[in-house]
Amino acid sequence: MITRCYATLRSAFVVAAVLTLPAASFAQVKVIMSGGFSAAYRELLPEFEKTSGVTVTTTSGPSQGSGPNTIGAQLRRGVPADVVIMSKEGLAELIAEGRIIRGTDVDLAQAPLGVSVRAGAPKPDISTVAAFKQTLLRARSITFPGSTTGIYMTTKLFPQLGIASTISGRITNTGVAAVASGESEIAIQPVSELLHAPGVDFAGTIPAEIQFMSVFSTAIVAGSKEPEASKLLIAFLASKNAATAINKTGMEPLGAR
């Protein structure tokens, strides 16, 4: 009970701090984020900017991987940023590299992996591990981002199911948009990236026995020019006021528990 009251008071203090920030502060916060938290973020950002007077510029990149535009790659080549929002695994790598101000990281939300197909297409059976496996074996093409959840599927899940070599030639890393266009048959991604994606139908989450829970975290980048405004943005995204938008995108809020 005491813990719950403390969390409530902390959330109220955080929101009050945001609301009382002088509108004339003219702070400009630069955010780099991955896709998993983006739907909730887009809904929440206008309220934050309106109530705080802080202007936020947002760009994107994968949380992990070997590509030139991952969040880590961007920071390594000097792309300016104040805040990152990304997978917990990717953020841990940046913390280890010293690219994040230690102690500023906050877990915002988590989402399970789900499956989508093109709008109007029959929804596959993914109710059991065996059914999910057969769905993948029958699929002519499978897509998912090559970032954190893609790493999980290619290095752990598909080998565990014994189908890695069989389906390797049918995998692309273009994501759910390829299913909407008909280029791929099935998309496997965090639910938050699928529920409101245009041109697709959500088929459900993968079985609990093989589920991967994606945790989306945020932190302040080392060398940030706007550390105080960045703290306010993070506090707002982690507050109870953000919970409704987070729930709507299929995620569970973690910031204000």
N, C-alpha and C positions, 0 to 999 in steps of 0.2 A: 504493500500500500504506500509506504513511504517512497519507494523507488518510483512508483507510478506518479505520485504527486510531484516529485522532483522533476521527472521528465516533462510533465505538463507545464510546470513553472519555467523550465528551461526553454521549452518551445515558445511560450508566451514572450519570454524575454528576447529571444532571437527575432521573432516577428516584430516586436516593438522597436528593436534596434534598427531593423530595416526601414520601418515606417517613419522613423524620426531622423534618418540620415538627411542632411540638408539637400534640397533639390538643386542648389547651386554648386554642388560639389564638382560637377562636370567630370567625374571619374569615368574612364573608358577601360573596360575589362575585356581582354582578349581570351576567348575560350576555344580550345580544340577538343572535339568530342567524337566518339565513335557512334555507331548507329543505334545501339540497344536502348539508350535512354532518350533518344532524340525526340520521340513523339510526345512524351510527357514534358520535356524541356521546352519544346516549341509552344506548348499551351501555357506553361508557367512564366516564360520569360517576359511577355508584355506586362504582366502584373508587377514583376520585380522592377522593371525599368520605370514603370509609372510611379510606383510608390517610393522608390529609392533615389531617383534622379541619376542613376548610374546607367551609362550606355554600354551595351554588351555587343561585341562583334564575335561571330561564331564561324569557325571553319571546321572541317571534318577530316577524319583519317581512321584507319583500322587500329585497333588496340595492340595487335601483335602481328607478326609475320615478317617476311623478308623484303617486302615492297618498299619503294622509295617514299611513299606517302603515309606510312604508318605514323602514329603520333610520336613514337620514339625517334624515328628517322627525321621527322620535321624538327623536333627539338635539338637533335644532334647537329643539324646543319644551320641552326641559329634562327629558325622561325620564331618570332616573338610571340609569347603567350604568357598569360597570368594564371589560367586555370585549365586543368584537363579533366574530362569526364570520360571514363573508359572502363574496360574490364579490370577487375581486381588483380588478375594475374599480370596484365600488362602494366598496371600501375606499380606493382611490386618490383618489376624490372627497372622502372624509372627511379624508384626510391633507392634501389641498390646502386644505381649509377650516380646518385647524388643530384639528380635533375629535379627533385621535388623537395620542398621544405618539409623536413621531417615533423611529424605530429599534426600536419594539416589534413591528412587523408581521412575521408569520411565515406562509409558505405551508404549509398542512397537507396538502392532497390535491388531486387533479384527477380529473375524470370526463368521459367523452365524452357526447354526446347520443344518446339512444335513443328507441325507439318502443314504446308499449304499447297493447293493445286490451283490450276487456272479456273477462273470463275465459270461455273456451270459444269465442270468436269466431275465425274463420279469421285466421291471421296474414298480414299483407300482405307483398308482395314489396318489400323495401327494399335489395336486394343491390347495385344499381347506382344511379347518379345518375338515369338515365332511369326506372328502375323506381320509385324513391322519388318522383320528380316525378309519375308517373302515379297512384301511390297517393294522393298529396295531391289531385290533380285529381278522383279518383273519390270521395274521402271526403265524406260528407254534413256532417261537422263535425270540426273540429280544435281541440284545446285545448293550451295551454301557459301557464305563468305569465308575467305581463307584466314580469318583471324582466330580469336580464342576458341570459339565453339568448333570451328573447322579443324583446328589442331586437335581438339578432343576427339572428333569423329574419325579423322584419318589415322591418328596414332594410337587410339585406345578402342573406340567403339567398333569400328568396322573390323579390325583384327580380332576383337573379342567375339564378334558374330561369325567370324570365319569367312567374310565376304570381301575383304579388302582388295585382293587381286582380281576378283570377278567383276567388281563394279568400278574399278579405277578408271577405265576408259570412258565411263559415262558421267564422270564428275566434272562440274565447272564451278568456278568461284565467283559467278556474276550476281548471285543473290536472287531474291524474290521477284525482282523486276523481270527476270528472264522467264519466269513462270507466267507472269501476266502477258508477256508477248508471245508465248507459245514456244520459245526456244528451249525451255526445260519443262519437264513434267512435274517434278516435285521439288519444293524448297524445304530445307530443314534449317531453322533459325530460332533464336529466342522469340518467344511469343510476342514480346513487345514490338518486334520488327514485322510481325505478320498480321496481327489482328485488324489493323486499319490500312493495310497496303492495298492500293487500287488494283482491280483486275484479277484478284485471287479470292479463293474461299479457304477459310481456316478449317483444317481437318481434325485438329486436336493435338494434344501433347503426346510425346513418345512415352512408352511404359516406364513406370517408376524405377524398375530394376536397372535400367540403363540410362536413366535421366541424368542430365548435367544442368546444374543450377547456375545460371550466369549472374554474377554479382557485379553491379555497376557502381564504381567508386569515383570520387573526385578529390582533388588536392590542388594546392597552390604550387606553381612552378618556381623553382629557385631562380632568383633574379627578377621576379615579378616587379613591375613598376607601380602596381596598384594592389598591394597586399591587403590593405584594410577593406577596400571595396570588394576584393575577391573573397575575403572572409564573410562578408555580408551575403554575397551571392550563394556561397556554399551553405551558409546557415539557412537561407531561404529555401533552397532546394531540399534541405534535410528536415525542414520543419513540418509540423502536422498540417499546415496550410497546403502543402504540396501533395498530401496523401491521396486526395481525390483524383487528381490528374494522373498520378502514378498508377493507381488501381485501374483506371479506365484503359490503360494500355497493356493490361495483363501482367503487371509487375506487383510485387509485394514491397511496400515501403519499408526501409530499414533505418532511415535517419533519425526518426523521432519515436523510438520504441521505449 
